[in-house]
């Protein structure tokens, strides 16, 4: 009992002396080094994808309209023109926009190759890609962020790696605690202490101020990767009955997780839907705090490199 009280007092006043803290520091450091590139990419891409709807609008070009004098071609005539332009391909799909003058979307397939092209509704001429490059890039970034372009297998891998990020967060909170007399100093960046110490201050300050956001991003990301497991735990915690069907607290929490990952706070009962000041402010906050993990990796890597260089220099001096 006396030893436990002593450890508690040390944790309150001088946590740096605890062996457990030093062990957790090593776990924190090497897990972060191992996952640094992953965390940096997920952080940066997530902040960009907060504005995916705006990016889609920006990437959508003006519709291509026919200027030819001839009559509107039938589906059969357009299909024949498309197959002449793309020999060896067969028509998989043909879609006419509501405006008959607008270019027609035709999908052409050959083996495992699929082309999505636009055709002039009068001349049957191929007038370009049906999916603009910008939209393809945005969609690709979304798929890379969610599942590494590998479908369900990639999403599972993403979730497994996210457990490592959760470990970094939990150990980081323990490491951050400087003691009851000094914790307020860890909330700001100090001046006149040298740039190496300022890097630590930045790492510490951003980590604690953005902690709730980063934890939300990770836990909600895990939910999106392993939704069936989360629902199984929810059913175990609060089994479904006739009385609570549709009103369970656990269902509401999982519902909130899905919305909070994307910054859609209207989904948790806060009226903030559609374009406007609230929507743009929320997106700006999510994008800003979404950068926190990347900054943490950059500052953490800088501290590790400085320590490594210091050790090498001391070894050379000896």
C-alpha positions, -999 to 999 in steps of 0.1 A, spaced: 0 0 0 28 24 9 45 16 -24 13 24 -43 9 57 -25 45 65 -33 40 57 -70 9 79 -70 27 108 -55 55 104 -81 29 103 -108 14 135 -95 47 154 -90 75 138 -110 60 113 -135 93 113 -155 108 91 -128 83 62 -132 96 31 -151 61 25 -166 62 60 -182 96 53 -197 84 20 -211 53 37 -226 75 64 -241 94 37 -260 62 21 -272 49 56 -282 81 65 -301 86 33 -321 50 28 -329 48 64 -342 81 60 -362 67 27 -378 34 43 -387 46 79 -395 41 79 -432 6 63 -429 -5 88 -403 8 117 -423 -10 106 -454 -43 98 -436 -41 132 -418 -34 153 -449 -59 134 -472 -86 135 -445 -83 173 -442 -85 177 -480 -115 153 -482 -135 175 -457 -141 196 -488 -148 168 -512 -182 182 -522 -166 215 -531 -138 198 -549 -164 177 -569 -182 209 -579 -149 226 -589 -139 195 -609 -172 193 -628 -168 210 -662 -195 228 -681 -217 204 -701 -207 198 -737 -235 207 -760 -239 197 -797 -236 225 -822 -241 203 -853 -269 209 -878 -280 173 -882 -308 154 -864 -304 138 -830 -291 102 -835 -310 72 -821 -294 50 -794 -286 24 -821 -269 50 -843 -249 64 -814 -239 29 -803 -227 20 -838 -207 53 -840 -191 46 -807 -181 10 -817 -166 23 -849 -146 49 -830 -134 22 -805 -129 -10 -825 -131 -42 -804 -152 -26 -777 -189 -33 -771 -215 -10 -755 -221 -16 -719 -243 14 -711 -257 45 -728 -271 74 -708 -288 105 -723 -289 137 -701 -323 155 -697 -310 181 -722 -311 164 -756 -284 187 -769 -259 176 -742 -232 150 -749 -243 114 -743 -224 91 -719 -215 57 -733 -196 30 -715 -175 7 -737 -160 -26 -725 -134 -50 -738 -124 -78 -715 -115 -61 -682 -111 -27 -698 -139 -1 -694 -140 33 -711 -165 60 -702 -167 85 -731 -189 114 -742 -204 114 -777 -220 143 -797 -258 134 -799 -259 146 -835 -226 137 -852 -217 107 -830 -182 121 -825 -162 112 -794 -158 145 -775 -139 134 -745 -138 116 -711 -172 111 -694 -154 114 -660 -131 145 -657 -96 139 -645 -101 160 -614 -131 140 -604 -112 108 -610 -84 121 -587 -108 131 -559 -126 97 -561 -92 79 -561 -81 99 -531 -112 90 -512 -107 53 -520 -70 55 -510 -79 72 -477 -106 46 -469 -93 13 -482 -59 17 -500 -77 11 -533 -81 -26 -522 -118 -29 -513 -128 -47 -481 -93 -61 -476 -77 -27 -477 -104 -13 -453 -96 -41 -429 -59 -33 -431 -67 3 -426 -85 -6 -394 -58 -28 -381 -32 0 -385 -56 24 -369 -53 4 -337 -16 13 -337 -26 50 -340 -50 45 -310 -21 31 -291 0 61 -299 -28 84 -286 -33 65 -254 5 64 -246 9 100 -257 -16 112 -231 4 94 -203 37 109 -216 22 144 -219 14 146 -182 42 167 -167 31 167 -131 5 187 -111 27 218 -108 37 220 -144 8 209 -165 -3 244 -174 31 251 -189 24 223 -214 -6 241 -228 15 268 -246 47 273 -266 73 292 -247 99 317 -261 136 321 -255 141 284 -248 158 273 -281 142 258 -312 147 222 -301 127 228 -269 101 248 -288 96 217 -311 87 198 -280 64 225 -268 46 225 -302 43 187 -301 30 188 -265 6 218 -270 -10 206 -303 -13 171 -289 -33 180 -259 -54 207 -275 -64 185 -304 -66 153 -284 -104 150 -284 -105 155 -322 -78 130 -329 -94 104 -306 -127 110 -324 -111 106 -358 -95 73 -348 -124 57 -330 -149 67 -357 -125 54 -383 -123 21 -365 -161 20 -365 -162 26 -403 -136 -3 -407 -152 -27 -383 -188 -18 -381 -201 -53 -374 -178 -57 -344 -189 -24 -330 -226 -34 -334 -219 -67 -317 -204 -50 -287 -234 -25 -287 -258 -55 -287 -239 -70 -258 -239 -38 -238 -276 -30 -245 -295 -60 -259 -324 -52 -282 -358 -55 -266 -393 -46 -277 -392 -16 -253 -359 -1 -265 -360 -10 -302 -351 22 -322 -343 42 -290 -311 25 -277 -283 48 -266 -257 26 -281 -273 30 -315 -273 67 -312 -236 67 -302 -226 46 -333 -248 69 -354 -229 99 -341 -195 83 -347 -203 79 -384 -213 115 -387 -185 130 -366 -158 113 -387 -169 136 -416 -177 167 -395 -214 165 -402 -226 177 -368 -262 180 -380 -262 143 -377 -258 145 -339 -287 169 -334 -269 202 -339 -288 222 -367 -260 227 -392 -271 214 -426 -265 227 -461 -243 256 -472 -238 285 -448 -216 299 -421 -222 269 -397 -213 244 -424 -182 262 -435 -170 268 -400 -174 232 -391 -155 221 -421 -127 246 -414 -124 233 -378 -124 196 -389 -98 203 -417 -76 223 -392 -77 196 -365 -73 170 -392 -38 183 -398 -28 177 -362 -17 141 -366 6 151 -395 21 180 -374 26 156 -345 45 132 -367 66 160 -381 75 174 -347 80 139 -332 103 129 -360 123 161 -356 128 154 -319 138 118 -326 163 129 -352 178 156 -329 182 130 -302 198 105 -327 222 132 -339 231 141 -304 240 105 -295 261 101 -326 280 133 -319 287 122 -283 299 88 -295 323 105 -320 336 128 -292 343 98 -270 
